[in-house]
Amino acid sequence: MLRKVPLIVILGSTGTGKTKLSLELAERFGGEIISADSMQVYANLDIATAKATKEEQSRAKHHLLDVATPNEPFTVVSFRNAALPIIENLLAQNKCPIVVGGTNYYIESLLWDILVSPKDPNELDGMDNQSGIDNQSGTSTSTVTTQKEDPDVESGDGKNPLFLPQSEMSAMSSELLHNHLRKIDPDSANRIHPNNKRKIMRAIEVYEQTGETLTAKLQAQRQQPGGNRLGGPLRYPHTILFWLRCKQDVLNVRLDKRVDAMLEQGLLAEIRAFHNEHNIDKSQTDNSAAYTRGVLQTIGFKEFIPYLEQFNAANDQKIEEYLRLNAYKMPTEEHFKAQKPSSINVTPVQRHKQSQHICERQSQQPPQQHDMHREIELELEATTDGDTTTTCPPLPPGLEVLNACLNELKLVTQRYSKKQIKWINNRFLASKDRQVPDLYELDTSDVKLWQAEVYERAVTVIESHRSGEVCEIQPMARRQHPGAGLNEETSNFCEICQRHFIGEYQWHLHLKSNKHKKRRESNKKKEKTKEIPLEAKTEDTNV
């Protein structure tokens, strides 16, 4: 007898092949794909956000792509409220929902009942407060608004001195907000770091929108059957999790190639059009917040802001032409250096020799790479002492700035991939008391083995689940979190290092750290120096 249709969730870092597997499984099992990416919900920036292409979308129905306009607040609550009905509808039709992520806290909002929803129709995302989930793309948005402008004016049936308008909160420091939170919800204040302004504001908003503290709401969730310290129970018991993994060195190379490919696909034109369309003028807004709303904060756009603000579309065309002639290969570091004016006097002959040296290095490249540059090398010549000599092409203005932006994007993407791995380990494999579905690891390091090691293994797991038979492929083993048994909802302050730590685990790690020990020893030496009598110091000086 067939079991209930499962909810399939595909996890993994960017570049591990989540889109490929989701399409293959959707075609095999007649499923539909739900994107769980906080940036792909916004229209535009298809290349920057690595959305499924039109051809890919034609292979299987996709949900929650392009459902919000740029600058429009779209919170995790908005996502949950849109995604859950889609999942329920698909399951009712015996169709397989395939969630592809993506954004960590989006996925958690579907798997577990962990969000705080206020009574106010303007919904509030309280998730970051309750579970400590980090936003990988930047600052989350909130749709909560307040009508009061003065905390001392009447609120509801009478004056509420603890009421704080959101407009006022935004202008306050994290320290002041944390002190205010401690007055209304001291337990939440202990759970939230004093520097995390976003989470502090969320906790305050929960109280103002619902009349209850965040602590009380979390406690109610935890007391539900299957609840735990992170919130409520698992929503769908028939859930299969696939974790697509890849060796980090292989993944880094793959991510770099993906960024280079995005440039060839038209990334520069896309981000320029988006920047111009929204006419981002930081002189008319808060400089620090200009790129922290909606899709403006996405990885793949904000890294290019230094270039977009310094150069115009006409310059883009020069760069595009240069890159096209060079098969979208960036110049070498030596080429960039040779183009820079030096602080010491460099004669034309020396400059020419530098360019010659670079060209000689390029001529030693494999034949196919050398051919890429041949056309432009033959066209561009430099004259020195009356002789015409082939040199490397002059670089268009802004190319080095653009290259720096690309390198930053590569670093950010690699850093985020490591963060996703850490999240999966902590939230799925090392959760102390959480109901977690079976998690199956699929190695995508060698693309030649994709069929056997990824696709066929995933199919075997799903078919075994549906038939109720024992699967020959075992899920990943759960492990005990190193902080098991410790209080993770307490705050500690190190007087020596002048730092706050949330949770006993982080506190114990800090006390054992070399940095803390060195500073403690340094302070001891300073104290001993102060204890030496002034007379003794004077005698030592006279001697």
C-alpha positions in Angstrom: 0.0 0.0 0.0 1.4 3.4 -1.0 2.1 5.9 1.8 1.1 9.5 1.7 2.9 11.7 -0.9 6.0 13.2 0.7 7.1 16.7 0.9 10.5 16.8 -0.6 13.0 19.5 0.4 16.3 20.0 -1.4 19.0 21.7 0.7 22.5 22.7 -0.2 24.9 25.5 -0.9 24.7 27.6 -4.1 26.3 25.7 -7.0 25.6 22.2 -5.7 23.0 21.4 -8.3 19.7 21.9 -6.5 17.9 23.2 -9.6 19.0 20.3 -11.7 17.8 17.7 -9.1 14.5 19.5 -8.5 13.7 19.4 -12.2 14.6 15.8 -12.6 12.5 14.7 -9.6 9.6 16.9 -10.7 9.6 15.2 -14.1 10.0 11.8 -12.6 7.2 12.1 -10.0 5.0 14.7 -11.5 5.8 17.2 -8.9 5.9 21.0 -8.8 8.7 23.2 -7.5 8.4 25.8 -4.8 11.3 28.2 -4.6 12.4 29.0 -1.0 14.7 31.9 -1.9 14.1 35.3 -0.3 15.5 37.1 -3.3 13.9 35.1 -6.1 10.5 36.1 -4.9 11.2 39.6 -6.4 10.8 40.4 -10.0 13.8 41.3 -12.1 17.5 40.5 -11.5 17.0 37.0 -12.9 20.7 36.6 -13.6 21.9 38.1 -10.3 19.6 35.9 -8.2 20.2 32.8 -10.3 16.6 32.1 -11.0 15.6 29.0 -13.0 15.7 30.0 -16.7 12.5 30.1 -18.8 13.5 26.8 -20.4 13.9 25.2 -17.0 10.6 26.6 -15.8 8.9 25.1 -18.8 10.0 21.6 -17.7 8.1 21.8 -14.4 5.7 24.3 -12.8 7.5 26.7 -10.5 5.9 28.7 -7.6 6.9 31.8 -5.7 9.2 33.3 -8.4 8.6 37.0 -9.2 5.7 37.4 -6.8 6.9 40.7 -5.2 8.0 44.0 -6.7 11.5 45.5 -5.8 11.4 47.6 -2.6 8.2 45.8 -1.5 8.5 44.3 2.0 8.2 40.5 1.7 8.9 38.8 5.0 9.3 35.2 6.0 5.7 35.3 7.2 4.6 36.5 3.7 6.5 33.6 2.3 5.0 31.1 4.7 1.5 32.3 4.1 2.0 32.0 0.4 3.8 28.6 0.4 1.7 26.6 2.8 -1.5 26.7 0.8 0.4 25.7 -2.3 1.9 22.7 -0.5 -1.5 21.7 1.0 -3.2 21.9 -2.5 -0.5 19.8 -4.1 -0.7 17.2 -1.4 -4.5 17.1 -1.7 -4.0 16.3 -5.4 -1.4 13.6 -4.6 1.2 15.8 -6.3 4.7 16.0 -4.9 5.7 19.4 -3.6 9.5 20.0 -4.1 10.8 22.8 -2.0 14.2 24.1 -3.2 16.2 26.3 -0.9 17.6 28.7 -0.7 17.0 30.8 2.3 17.4 29.0 5.6 14.7 30.6 7.6 12.2 30.3 4.7 12.6 26.5 4.8 12.3 26.4 8.6 9.1 28.3 8.5 7.6 25.6 6.3 8.9 22.6 8.2 8.1 23.8 11.7 5.5 26.0 13.4 7.9 28.6 14.6 6.6 32.0 13.5 4.9 34.5 15.7 1.9 36.1 14.0 0.3 39.1 15.6 -3.4 40.0 15.7 -2.7 43.0 13.5 -3.4 42.4 9.8 0.1 43.9 9.1 1.9 40.7 9.8 5.1 40.5 11.7 8.0 38.1 11.3 9.2 37.2 14.7 11.2 34.2 13.6 14.7 35.7 14.0 13.9 36.4 17.7 12.8 33.0 18.6 15.3 30.8 16.9 18.4 32.8 16.4 18.3 32.2 12.6 20.8 34.3 10.7 19.7 36.1 7.5 22.2 35.2 4.9 21.3 38.0 2.5 21.3 40.9 4.8 18.7 42.7 7.0 15.2 41.3 6.9 12.3 43.5 6.2 9.2 44.0 8.3 5.8 45.2 7.3 4.8 46.4 10.7 3.8 50.0 11.0 2.6 52.1 13.9 0.2 54.9 14.0 1.4 56.5 17.2 4.1 59.2 17.1 4.6 59.7 20.8 5.2 56.9 23.3 3.4 58.9 26.0 0.2 59.3 24.0 -2.8 57.1 24.6 -2.6 53.6 23.2 -5.8 51.5 23.3 -7.7 52.1 26.5 -5.2 54.3 28.1 -1.6 55.6 28.2 1.1 53.0 27.7 4.5 54.4 28.7 6.1 51.3 27.2 4.8 51.9 23.7 7.5 52.9 21.2 6.7 53.9 17.6 8.7 52.1 14.9 9.8 55.4 13.4 11.4 56.3 16.8 12.9 52.8 17.2 14.7 53.1 13.9 16.5 56.2 15.1 17.4 54.8 18.4 20.7 53.0 19.2 20.7 49.3 19.8 21.7 49.9 23.4 18.7 52.1 24.1 16.4 49.6 22.4 17.8 46.7 24.3 17.3 48.6 27.6 13.7 49.2 26.6 13.2 45.5 25.7 14.5 44.5 29.1 11.7 46.5 30.7 8.9 44.8 28.8 10.5 41.3 28.1 13.6 40.6 30.2 13.8 37.0 29.0 13.9 38.0 25.4 16.5 40.6 26.3 18.7 37.8 27.6 18.2 35.8 24.4 19.0 38.6 22.0 22.5 40.2 21.6 22.5 43.9 22.5 24.0 44.8 19.2 21.3 42.9 17.1 19.0 45.9 16.5 16.8 44.0 14.1 15.9 41.2 16.5 15.5 43.7 19.3 13.0 45.7 17.3 11.1 42.5 16.3 10.7 41.5 20.0 9.4 45.0 20.9 7.0 44.9 17.9 5.6 41.5 19.0 4.7 43.0 22.3 3.2 46.2 20.8 1.2 44.4 18.1 -0.1 41.5 20.2 -0.1 42.7 23.8 1.9 39.6 24.7 5.7 39.3 25.1 7.7 37.2 22.6 8.7 35.0 25.5 5.1 34.1 26.3 4.4 33.3 22.7 7.4 31.1 22.4 6.5 29.3 25.6 3.1 28.5 24.2 4.7 27.1 21.0 7.1 25.0 22.9 4.4 23.4 25.0 2.6 22.1 21.9 3.0 18.3 21.3 6.3 18.0 19.5 7.4 21.5 20.5 11.0 22.3 21.5 13.2 25.1 22.5 13.2 26.5 18.9 9.4 26.6 18.7 6.5 24.5 17.6 6.2 21.0 16.1 7.0 19.5 12.7 4.2 20.4 10.2 4.6 17.4 7.8 5.7 14.0 9.2 6.1 12.7 5.6 9.0 14.9 4.7 12.2 13.8 2.9 15.3 16.1 3.1 18.1 15.9 0.6 21.3 17.6 1.3 23.4 18.2 -1.8 27.0 18.4 -0.7 30.2 19.2 -2.6 33.9 19.3 -1.6 34.7 22.9 -0.7 37.6 23.3 -3.1 35.5 21.9 -6.0 32.6 24.1 -5.0 34.8 27.2 -4.8 35.9 26.7 -8.4 32.3 26.0 -9.4 31.1 29.2 -7.8 33.8 31.3 -9.4 32.9 29.9 -12.8 29.2 30.6 -12.1 30.0 34.2 -11.4 32.0 34.5 -14.6 29.2 32.9 -16.6 26.7 35.4 -15.1 28.8 38.3 -16.6 28.6 36.7 -20.0 24.9 36.1 -19.7 24.3 39.9 -19.3 24.7 40.6 -15.6 26.1 44.1 -16.1 23.3 45.2 -18.3 20.7 43.7 -15.9 22.0 45.4 -12.8 22.5 48.7 -14.6 18.9 48.7 -15.8 17.7 47.8 -12.3 19.8 50.5 -10.7 18.5 53.1 -13.2 14.9 52.0 -13.0 14.8 52.4 -9.2 16.8 55.7 -9.4 18.6 54.9 -6.2 19.7 58.2 -4.8 21.4 57.8 -1.4 21.5 61.6 -1.0 17.7 61.4 -0.5 17.7 58.6 2.0 19.5 57.1 4.9 22.9 56.3 3.5 23.3 53.2 5.6 19.9 51.9 4.7 19.8 52.7 1.0 20.6 49.1 0.0 19.1 47.1 2.8 15.5 46.8 1.6 13.9 44.1 -0.5 15.9 42.9 -3.4 18.3 45.8 -3.1 20.1 43.7 -0.5 20.5 40.6 -2.6 23.8 38.9 -3.2 24.7 39.6 -6.8 23.5 43.2 -6.7 24.9 45.0 -3.7 28.4 43.9 -4.5 28.3 46.0 -7.7 27.2 49.2 -6.1 30.8 50.7 -6.1 30.9 50.3 -9.8 27.3 51.4 -10.5 27.7 54.6 -8.6 31.0 55.6 -10.2 30.4 54.7 -13.8 27.5 55.1 -16.3 25.9 53.0 -19.0 28.2 54.4 -21.7 31.1 53.0 -19.8 29.3 49.7 -19.5 29.2 49.4 -23.3 33.0 49.9 -23.5 33.5 47.2 -20.9 31.1 44.9 -22.6 32.9 45.3 -26.0 36.3 44.7 -24.4 35.0 41.5 -22.6 33.3 40.3 -25.7 36.5 40.5 -27.7 38.3 38.7 -24.9 35.7 35.9 -24.5 34.7 37.5 -21.2 38.0 36.8 -19.5 39.2 39.5 -17.1 42.8 40.9 -17.6 45.5 39.5 -15.4 46.6 41.4 -12.3 49.9 42.3 -14.1 47.8 43.8 -16.9 45.9 46.0 -14.4 49.2 47.1 -12.8 50.7 48.0 -16.1 47.8 50.3 -16.9 48.2 52.2 -13.6 50.2 55.5 -13.5 53.2 54.9 -11.2 54.3 57.1 -8.4 57.8 57.0 -9.9 58.7 58.3 -13.4 58.2 55.5 -16.0 59.4 56.2 -19.5 57.4 55.2 -22.5 60.0 52.5 -23.2 59.6 51.0 -19.8 55.8 51.1 -20.1 56.1 49.4 -23.5 58.4 46.7 -22.0 55.8 46.1 -19.2 53.1 45.6 -21.9 55.4 43.4 -23.9 56.0 41.2 -20.9 52.3 40.7 -20.3 51.7 39.9 -23.9 54.5 37.3 -23.8 52.9 35.7 -20.8 49.5 35.6 -22.6 51.2 34.1 -25.7 52.3 31.1 -23.6 48.7 30.2 -22.7 47.1 27.1 -24.3 46.3 27.7 -28.0 42.5 28.0 -27.4 43.0 30.8 -24.8 45.6 32.5 -27.0 43.2 32.6 -29.9 40.6 34.4 -27.7 42.9 37.4 -27.5 44.4 37.3 -31.0 41.9 39.5 -32.7 42.2 42.4 -30.3 46.0 42.0 -30.0 46.4 42.4 -33.7 44.1 45.5 -33.8 45.7 47.4 -31.0 49.2 48.8 -31.5 51.5 51.2 -29.7 54.2 53.4 -31.2 57.5 53.8 -29.4 60.4 55.7 -30.9 58.7 55.7 -34.3 58.2 51.9 -34.3 54.8 50.2 -34.5 54.8 47.3 -31.9 52.0 45.0 -30.8 51.0 45.6 -27.2 48.2 44.5 -24.8 45.0 46.5 -25.3 44.3 49.5 -23.1 41.7 48.8 -20.5 38.4 50.6 -20.5 37.7 52.9 -17.5 36.1 51.1 -14.5 37.1 47.6 -15.5 39.3 47.2 -12.5 36.5 48.4 -10.2 34.2 46.0 -11.9 36.7 43.2 -11.4 37.0 44.0 -7.7 33.2 43.8 -7.5 33.2 40.4 -9.2 35.9 39.2 -6.8 33.9 40.4 -3.8 30.8 38.5 -5.2 32.9 35.3 -5.4 34.1 35.7 -1.8 30.6 36.5 -0.5 29.2 33.5 -2.4 31.9 31.1 -1.0 31.4 32.5 2.5 27.6 32.0 2.3 28.1 28.4 1.1 30.0 27.7 4.3 27.3 29.4 6.4 24.7 27.2 4.8 26.6 24.1 5.7 26.9 25.2 9.3 23.2 25.9 9.4 22.3 22.4 8.2 24.6 20.8 10.7 23.2 22.7 13.6 19.5 22.8 12.7 19.0 19.3 11.3 21.8 17.0 12.6 22.6 18.5 16.0 19.2 19.8 17.3 18.9 18.5 20.8 15.1 18.0 21.1 13.7 18.9 17.7 11.5 16.7 15.5 13.7 16.5 12.3 12.8 14.5 9.2 15.3 12.0 7.8 18.2 13.8 6.0 19.9 12.1 3.1 23.3 13.2 1.9 24.0 13.3 -1.9 27.5 14.0 -3.1 27.6 16.3 -6.2 31.4 16.8 -6.3 31.9 14.7 -9.5 29.4 15.7 -12.1 30.2 12.6 -14.1 28.7 10.5 -11.3 25.5 12.6 -11.1 23.2 9.9 -12.5 24.3 7.2 -10.1 25.3 9.1 -7.0 22.6 11.8 -7.0 19.6 11.2 -9.2 19.2 7.5 -8.7 19.9 7.6 -5.0 17.2 10.3 -4.6 14.7 8.3 -6.6 15.4 5.2 -4.5 14.8 7.1 -1.3 11.5 8.5 -2.5 10.2 5.3 -4.0 11.1 3.4 -0.8 9.2 6.0 1.2 6.1 5.8 -0.9 6.0 2.0 -0.9 6.6 1.8 2.8 9.6 -0.5 2.2 12.9 -0.3 4.1 15.3 1.9 2.1 18.8 0.5 1.4 20.1 4.1 1.7 20.4 5.2 5.3 19.8 8.8 6.4 22.5 10.8 8.1 23.2 10.0 11.7 22.1 12.6 14.3 24.8 13.8 16.6 24.8 15.6 19.9 25.2 19.3 19.8 28.3 20.4 21.8 26.1 22.8 23.7 23.7 20.0 24.8 22.6 20.5 28.4 23.6 24.1 28.5 21.3 27.1 28.8 21.2 28.8 25.5 18.9 31.6 26.6 21.1 33.4 29.0 23.3 36.5 28.5 26.9 36.9 29.8 29.2 40.0 29.6 33.0 39.7 29.7 34.4 42.6 31.6 37.9 41.8 30.4 37.0 41.8 26.7 34.0 44.1 26.9 31.8 41.7 24.9 28.3 40.2 25.2 27.7 36.5 24.7 24.3 34.7 24.3 24.1 31.2 25.6 26.4 29.2 27.9 28.0 27.4 25.0 29.3 30.5 23.4 30.3 31.9 26.8 32.3 28.8 27.7 34.0 28.9 24.3 35.0 32.5 24.8 36.5 31.8 28.3 38.7 29.1 26.8 39.8 31.2 23.8 43.4 32.4 23.5 42.2 35.9 22.8 40.4 36.1 26.2 43.4 34.5 28.0 45.9 36.9 26.5 43.8 39.9 27.4 43.3 38.6 30.9 47.1 38.1 31.3 47.7 41.6 29.8 45.3 43.1 32.3 47.1 41.3 35.2 50.4 42.8 34.2 49.0 46.3 34.0 47.5 45.8 37.5 50.8 44.7 38.9 52.5 47.8 37.3 49.9 50.0 39.0 50.6 48.4 42.4 54.3 49.3 42.4 54.8 52.2 44.9 55.6 55.6 43.5 58.8 55.7 45.7 60.1 52.5 44.2 59.6 53.8 40.7 61.5 57.0 41.7 64.4 55.1 43.2 64.7 52.9 40.1 64.8 56.1 38.0 67.5 57.6 40.2 69.7 54.5 40.1 
